[in-house]
């Protein structure tokens, strides 16, 4: 079927964090203004309707009228195997899969399972803020291997610095984000192999967050690290349906661990988690019948990003931005305006009444940046950028 992603669905009054979470959003310090005219584009969920087969599956679950403790049927594992084999040529064994009620939850448990207080954990800032949070909350040390942008805003890995950090005795883990949030990089197989070789050499465990792996541009290819490298015994991979199919509220992350010893250790710390019957039916539906919707979604997001690039070139040429290789995130550099981050924030969040995410949340490397999540109906995105552009018209 043909999906109409231009349709603006009113999410207010549906318990939506971004549309109904005024107190939480203000409490997080994202903005001091939030009202009925606010356009929130800060969080990584979509304002777009999900695949119809998913809706049908959830209706069938509701119609049963009983929502007790649930199990993982064979169809659940088969759906995961089918998806990753077809989309990424990655063979996953049933016993390698572990369910977690969320990716950040799984990351927290991995840090607890495989490191000790005082150990070092490598991350690559600017990066998704919970990476830093789970390290510091568990009293581990952040080892920042900052990604370096070139003149075109294309981020590269500093391999010399990475190995310097990996070889330190205290370094026990590397958290990889691929596709990278917020820069949008999809790391190439050669880069992944080099990272894996360094980590193997220095006995550093790799935890790979690949939950944006299906959200890539039409001219890009994403290869899971477990598919790209020679040895996967020191690799743990997080996959999820939440970003790809806009079901973050259903809490479904699958952790893939081929090493049985690592798997046992992780399971012991993770503990038992039973799924919701809605989670089970959702995953089976989207991984078996969601491909048509996903291809249309990707085309729509590509089109929106192309519109954003053209709009900024015409109306806000001092903003540096590039279309990311993966994710539905755009990482915008406002340094060309010569304003302080606080002044940029004031113009966007208070005057334009649009909520993004200040780049400093992703590390000091993001100080002049703003992150925007753009999987919303294009009319809404256009209105947001029109508002923002008007607030920068006086800056020469």
C-alpha positions in Angstrom: 0.0 0.0 0.0 1.0 3.6 -0.4 1.6 5.5 2.8 0.9 9.3 3.2 3.7 10.6 5.4 2.6 14.2 4.8 -0.4 13.5 7.0 -0.1 15.4 10.3 -1.3 13.2 13.1 -2.2 15.0 16.3 -0.3 13.3 19.1 -1.3 15.6 21.9 -3.3 13.8 24.6 -1.7 10.4 23.7 0.9 10.3 26.5 3.6 11.3 24.0 6.8 12.4 25.7 7.6 15.0 23.1 4.0 16.4 22.7 2.6 16.0 26.2 5.7 16.0 28.4 5.9 19.7 29.2 7.0 19.2 32.8 9.5 16.6 32.0 11.0 18.5 29.0 11.4 21.7 31.1 12.8 19.6 34.0 15.4 18.1 31.7 16.5 21.7 30.9 15.8 21.4 27.2 13.8 24.6 27.1 12.0 27.1 29.4 9.2 27.6 26.9 6.7 24.9 26.0 3.1 25.6 25.0 0.4 24.5 22.5 2.3 26.2 19.7 5.6 24.4 20.4 7.1 22.2 17.7 9.2 19.5 19.4 11.8 17.9 17.2 14.3 16.8 19.8 13.7 13.1 20.4 14.3 10.2 18.2 10.8 9.0 17.5 8.6 9.7 14.5 5.5 11.6 14.0 4.6 9.3 11.2 2.1 6.4 11.2 3.5 2.9 11.5 3.1 0.0 8.9 -0.4 -1.2 8.5 0.6 -4.9 9.1 1.8 -3.7 12.5 -1.5 -2.0 13.2 -3.3 -5.2 12.2 -1.2 -7.3 14.4 -1.7 -5.1 17.4 -5.5 -5.1 16.8 -5.4 -8.9 16.8 -3.6 -8.9 20.1 -6.1 -6.5 21.6 -9.0 -8.5 20.3 -7.8 -11.5 22.2 -8.7 -9.5 25.4 -6.2 -11.3 27.7 -2.7 -9.8 28.3 -0.9 -12.1 30.6 2.7 -13.2 30.9 4.1 -13.9 27.4 6.9 -16.0 25.9 9.0 -15.7 22.8 7.6 -18.1 20.2 9.7 -19.6 17.4 8.2 -17.1 15.0 9.9 -14.3 17.0 13.4 -15.6 16.5 12.6 -16.6 12.9 11.5 -13.1 12.1 14.8 -11.6 13.4 16.8 -14.2 11.5 14.8 -13.5 8.3 15.2 -9.8 8.5 19.0 -9.6 9.1 19.7 -12.3 6.6 17.7 -10.6 3.9 18.6 -7.0 4.7 22.2 -7.4 5.8 23.3 -11.0 4.9 23.9 -11.6 8.6 23.3 -15.1 9.9 22.2 -15.0 13.5 21.6 -18.1 15.6 18.7 -18.4 17.9 20.8 -19.0 20.9 22.7 -15.8 20.3 19.7 -13.6 20.8 18.8 -12.0 24.2 15.8 -9.8 24.7 16.1 -6.5 26.6 13.3 -4.0 27.4 15.4 -1.2 25.9 18.8 -0.3 24.4 19.9 2.0 27.2 18.9 -0.6 29.8 21.0 -3.2 27.9 23.9 -0.8 27.7 23.7 -0.2 31.4 23.7 -3.9 32.1 26.7 -4.5 29.7 28.8 -1.9 31.6 27.9 -3.5 34.9 28.6 -7.0 33.6 31.9 -6.5 31.9 33.6 -3.6 33.7 34.4 -2.6 37.3 34.3 0.8 39.0 37.3 2.8 37.8 37.6 1.0 34.5 37.8 3.0 31.3 35.2 2.9 28.6 35.9 4.4 25.2 33.2 6.4 23.4 33.4 8.7 20.4 32.0 12.1 21.0 29.9 14.0 20.0 27.7 11.0 20.8 24.3 10.1 22.2 24.3 11.4 25.8 23.2 8.2 27.5 26.6 6.7 26.5 28.3 9.1 28.9 25.5 8.8 31.5 25.7 5.0 31.9 29.5 5.2 32.2 29.5 7.9 34.8 26.5 6.5 36.7 28.3 3.2 37.2 31.5 5.0 38.3 33.5 4.1 35.3 35.8 6.5 33.4 34.9 8.0 30.1 37.7 7.6 27.5 36.8 10.0 24.7 38.1 9.2 21.3 36.6 12.3 19.7 35.5 12.0 16.0 37.1 14.7 13.9 35.2 16.6 11.2 36.9 17.7 8.0 36.2 21.0 6.3 33.0 19.5 4.8 31.7 18.3 8.2 32.5 14.7 7.5 33.6 12.9 10.7 36.6 10.6 10.8 38.0 8.3 13.4 41.3 9.2 15.0 42.8 5.7 15.1 46.1 6.8 16.7 44.2 8.3 19.6 41.9 5.3 19.7 44.8 2.8 20.1 46.4 5.1 22.7 43.3 4.8 24.8 42.6 1.1 24.1 46.1 0.0 25.2 45.7 1.5 28.6 45.4 -1.2 31.2 42.2 0.4 32.7 40.4 0.3 29.4 37.9 -2.6 29.2 35.2 -1.6 26.8 34.4 0.4 23.6 30.9 1.5 22.9 30.5 1.9 19.2 27.5 3.8 17.7 27.0 2.8 14.1 25.3 4.5 12.3 26.6 7.2 14.5 24.3 9.5 16.5 24.4 12.5 15.9 26.9 12.8 13.1 25.2 10.3 10.8 28.4 8.4 9.8 28.1 4.8 8.7 31.5 3.3 9.3 33.0 1.4 6.5 34.1 -2.3 6.8 37.7 -1.3 6.8 37.2 1.1 9.7 35.2 -1.5 11.6 37.9 -4.1 11.0 40.6 -1.7 12.2 38.6 -0.9 15.4 38.0 -4.6 16.0 41.7 -5.5 15.5 42.8 -2.8 18.0 40.3 -3.9 20.6 41.1 -7.6 20.2 44.8 -6.8 20.5 44.3 -4.9 23.7 41.5 -7.1 25.2 38.8 -4.5 24.9 35.2 -5.6 24.5 33.2 -3.9 21.8 29.5 -3.1 22.5 27.9 -2.0 19.2 24.7 0.1 19.2 23.3 -0.5 15.7 19.7 0.4 16.3 19.7 3.0 13.4 21.2 0.4 11.0 18.0 0.2 8.8 17.6 4.0 8.5 20.2 4.7 5.8 20.2 6.9 2.6 19.3 5.5 -0.8 23.0 5.5 -1.9 24.4 4.0 1.2 25.1 0.5 2.6 25.2 -0.5 6.2 27.2 -3.6 7.3 26.8 -4.8 10.9 30.2 -5.0 12.7 29.6 -8.7 13.4 29.3 -9.2 9.6 32.2 -6.9 8.7 35.0 -8.3 10.9 37.0 -11.6 11.1 36.5 -12.4 14.8 33.3 -11.6 16.7 34.2 -13.3 20.0 34.8 -9.8 21.6 31.7 -8.2 20.1 28.2 -7.6 21.5 25.6 -6.0 19.2 22.4 -4.2 20.0 19.6 -4.3 17.5 16.0 -3.0 17.8 12.8 -2.3 16.0 12.1 0.9 17.9 13.8 3.4 15.6 13.2 1.6 12.3 9.5 1.2 12.8 8.6 3.9 15.3 7.7 1.6 18.2 10.0 3.0 21.0 7.0 2.7 23.4 6.9 -1.1 23.0 10.4 -1.6 24.4 12.1 -4.2 22.2 15.8 -4.5 21.9 17.6 -7.7 20.9 21.2 -8.2 22.0 23.3 -10.5 19.8 26.2 -12.3 21.5 28.0 -15.1 19.7 30.5 -15.8 22.5 28.8 -18.2 24.9 30.8 -17.1 27.9 30.0 -13.4 27.3 26.4 -14.4 26.8 26.2 -16.2 30.1 27.7 -13.3 32.0 25.4 -10.8 30.3 22.3 -12.9 31.0 23.2 -13.3 34.6 23.4 -9.5 35.1 20.5 -8.7 32.9 18.1 -11.0 34.7 14.8 -12.3 33.4 12.7 -10.0 31.3 9.4 -11.3 29.8 8.0 -9.4 26.8 4.6 -7.8 26.4 2.4 -9.7 24.0 2.2 -6.4 22.0 6.0 -6.4 21.7 6.1 -10.0 20.3 3.3 -9.4 17.8 4.9 -6.1 16.7 8.3 -7.6 16.0 6.9 -10.5 14.1 4.7 -8.2 12.0 7.4 -5.6 11.1 10.2 -8.0 10.4 8.0 -10.1 8.2 5.7 -7.5 6.6 7.3 -4.1 7.2 9.7 -3.9 4.3 7.4 -2.0 1.9 6.7 0.6 4.5 10.4 1.0 5.3 11.4 1.6 1.7 8.7 4.3 1.4 9.8 5.9 4.7 13.4 6.0 3.6 12.4 7.8 0.4 10.4 10.3 2.3 13.2 11.0 4.8 15.7 11.4 2.0 13.3 13.9 0.4 12.9 15.8 3.6 16.7 16.0 4.1 17.1 17.3 0.6 14.5 19.9 1.2 16.3 21.0 4.5 19.7 21.2 2.7 18.1 23.4 0.0 16.2 25.6 2.5 19.3 26.2 4.6 21.4 27.0 1.6 18.9 29.7 0.5 17.7 31.1 3.9 20.4 30.2 6.4 23.7 29.7 4.4 25.8 30.3 7.5 24.5 26.9 8.9 26.8 24.1 8.0 25.1 20.8 7.5 25.3 17.7 5.4 23.0 14.9 4.6 24.0 12.0 7.0 24.8 8.6 5.6 22.4 7.0 8.2 19.9 7.8 10.9 17.1 10.4 10.6 19.1 13.0 12.4 20.7 16.2 11.1 23.6 17.8 12.9 23.7 21.5 12.2 26.7 23.8 12.9 25.6 27.4 13.8 29.1 28.7 14.5 29.0 30.8 11.3 26.7 33.2 12.9 29.2 34.3 15.5 26.6 33.9 18.3 27.1 32.2 21.6 25.4 28.8 22.1 23.1 30.5 24.5 22.1 33.1 21.9 21.4 30.4 19.3 19.3 28.5 21.9 17.3 31.6 22.7 16.4 32.3 19.1 15.4 28.7 18.3 13.8 27.4 21.5 12.3 30.5 22.9 11.6 32.9 20.0 10.9 30.3 17.3 9.3 28.0 19.8 11.0 24.9 18.3 12.7 22.3 20.5 15.9 20.7 19.2 18.8 19.4 21.2 21.7 21.6 22.1 25.0 20.1 20.8 26.8 20.5 24.1 24.7 17.6 25.4 26.7 15.3 23.1 30.0 16.5 24.4 32.1 19.7 24.2 32.7 18.9 20.5 29.1 19.8 19.9 29.1 23.2 21.5 28.1 25.2 18.3 25.7 22.5 17.0 22.0 21.7 17.1 20.6 18.2 16.6 17.3 17.9 14.9 15.2 14.7 14.4 13.4 15.1 11.1 11.0 12.1 10.7 7.9 14.2 10.9 5.4 15.2 8.3 7.2 17.6 5.9 4.7 20.4 6.5 5.6 20.4 10.1 9.4 20.4 9.3 8.9 23.3 6.9 7.0 25.3 9.5 9.8 24.7 12.1 12.5 25.8 9.7 10.5 28.9 8.6 10.2 29.9 12.2 13.9 29.3 12.9 15.0 31.2 9.7 13.0 34.3 10.7 14.8 34.5 14.0 18.2 34.6 12.2 17.4 37.1 9.5 18.9 40.0 11.4 22.3 38.3 11.8 24.7 39.3 9.0 
